[in-house]
Amino acid sequence: MHNRLEAIRHGRGLTRAGLAQRLPADYVTIWRWETGRMPISHEALLRLARFFQVLPEEILPDLGTIPLPHDDPALTSAEVTS
């Protein structure tokens, strides 16, 4: 499935290593997501969308709309960036 993760990450001036430091993911996982070698899980997609402050379908345009649970404390930007 086509994704725009690499373009969004580049647009924010982040390297894969920089993004890996901010998310509960390692460099190789991010590389696999970006190259399509591994699908982005629903949970990871929501964390990425929250972190980049974009809609999930902006990362995965072929996906459709997935609502972001705004009241889910597990997805707060403070936790994602800590």
N, C-alpha and C positions, 0 to 999 in steps of 0.2 A: 504494500500500500504506500503510495506517495505521501511524503510528509515534508513539511517546511521547517523542521526543527533547526537544521543547520543555518538556513537563511535568517531565521529569527535570532538565533544565538549570535551570528555574525553581526546582525543589525544592532545588537546590544553591546558589541565590542567584547564578547566573552570567548575565551578558548574553551575547548572541551574540558580541559583540566580545571579551568575556572568554574565552569558550570558544575562539574563533578564535586567540587568543594562545597557548593551551595545546596546541592541536592543529596538525598540518600541514594546515590548511584555512583558507579565508578566510571572512569574514562572509557573503558572498553564497552561498557553498556551504552553509553551515549553514542559512541562511534557506531555500534550495531544498530541503534535506533535510527541514526541519521542515514546510514547506508541501506536500511531496509533489511538487514540480516536478522533482525529480531524485532518483532512487533512491540509497540509501546503499549504497556498494560493500561487498563482503564485508570487505575490509581496513579500511575506515573504520568499519564496524560493530564489528569486533573492537577497534579502537583506542578507540572510544567506550565500549564495554562495560568495557574495562580501566580507562579513565580514571574512569568513574563507579562502578566496582566493582559492576556489575550483570551479569546474564546477557544475552546478545544478544537473546533473545526478550522481555526486559523493554522493550527499545527498539523492537523490531519484533514485537509480539505475534502477528501472523499468520504469522510465519516458521517457527516450530518451533525446535528446539534446534540450535545450532551450538556445538561444543566450543571452548573457549578454549585455545589451546596455551600452557600455563603456562611452558614452557621456551623460548619464542621470544623472543630478546633484542630483537627489533624491536618487541615489544609491551609492554615493561616500562614501568611508570608513570614511572620516572625519565626515560626518553626521551620519552614522551608529554608530560610537563610541562616539559621543557627547551626 
